[in-house]
Amino acid sequence: MLLAVRDGQSMTPALEDVDAQLRPGVQALAFHALRWLGRAEALRRQLARRPPPPEADALLCVALALACSEEKAPYTAHTLVDQAVEAAKRSDATQHQASFINGCLRRFLREQDALVALTEKNPEAVWNHPQWWIDRVRKDHPSQWQSILQANNSRAPLILRVNERKSTPAQYLSALLASDIGAFPIGEHGVVLTEARPVMSLPGYAEGHFSVQDAAAQLAAPMLLDGLPAPESGQPRLRILDACAAPGGKTAHLLELADCEVTALDIDARRCERIAQNLQRLGLQADIIVGDAGRPADWWDKRLYDGILLDAPCTASGIVRRHPDVRWLRRPTDIAQLADVQARLLETLWPLLKPGGRLVYCTCSVFKAEGEQQAETFVAHHTDAVRLPAPGHLLPQGGSKTAVFPDNLMREHDGFYYALLEKRCA
């Protein structure tokens, strides 16, 4: 997995090539290694000034990532060394490096405290992020940058959104309790499991009682619908566009909360199939279109929308704890390139909105170029755009896995950005 990430490949498709029975274990190891990769690479440089061949280097760094914190190490030290050397011997690409890997790991165990102390001078080793990423977060959030990076290195819990057309959070919590599954409520429609489990094994999965969705993403649909006038009897239903809709979580949430006509648009045909599958399980229906949100002439029927939800393509810098490979795949130039895409989509979709209608602009990013700066620039150039109260930048938060919060506030969520825009009536 590490070799694939170093070659610029997302870990998601790489995992799909792994045997289904082995996949959970491989993912757990890969996630752990990527969360400690900065430290592991710094340690490898202490142990071997010249890097070994790529395959051996990847295996050695994975082993060091698994061993560098005694407190969080998933295996005993000697088991780890034994298994790493055995893995090296079994591969044609690394068998000639088995002795080298054995020597490096045994030296690490002998000199662990001193070697780790030497890496403390290296910010990439301390925070397990590329230096440019650390610098950017520190610039954008000078008083919170450390907590953001720490949250990125934590494990994200499994968070569900209850389908209000079939259940309520209270009812679903009772169903989980009856199955001896610990959970607590979050937000208006969410439930956090105290321990992650296979989603399909949870009660009510086949019946469509819930979807998997982070608490921050659960804010999008109610934010858009709140304030839009409910149509009177005999009047057409609200028309909503969910641009960049795949995999369909927000589309489903809109349909669960309101009797509306939703167009779910996405440029990827395979991901549109995923929208259809998710809606079918939940017992919901939308008009699913394969199309580019930046080219409305190819798919728009010329009827204005009451509401538009633009969950724009971004660096995904807010969901690093769920996708730990993101920080190692992104490059500094990606931010400006994606900000250009976001600006173009805002500019293109705004004319499709009715006067008095609302547009929610959101990204799963903590970078201000993809959030606050984007919204400010858009409003400055559009006199018919009014900003309404919205959360702005939600920074990644990790709450307790066992506490039940009496106020039911959001204390466990990914990083996200929200701006709510209303179009002035003429």
Buried (B, 14 or more C-beta within 10 A) or exposed (E): BBBBBBEEBEBEEBBEEBEEEEEEEBBEBBBBBBBBBBBBBBBBBBBBEEEBEBBBBBBBBBBBBBBBEEEEBEBEBEEBBBEBBEBBBEEEBBEEBBEBBBEBBBBBEEBBEEBBEBBEEBBBBBBBBBEBBBBBBBEBBEEBBBBBBBBBBEBBBBBBBBBEBBBEBEEBBEBBEEEEBBBBBBBBBBBBBBEEEEEEEBBBBEEBBBBBBBBBBBBBBBBBBEEBEEBEEEEEEBBBBBBBBBBBBBBBBBBBBBEBBBBBBBBEEEBBBBBBEBBEBBBBEBEBBBBBBBEBEEEBEEEBBBBBBBBBBBBBBBBBBBBBBBBBBBEEEBBEEBBEBBBEBBEBBBEBBBEBBBBBBBBBBBBBBBBBBBBEBBBEEBEBBEEEEBBEBBBBBBBEBEEEBEEBEBBBBBBBBBBBBBBEEE
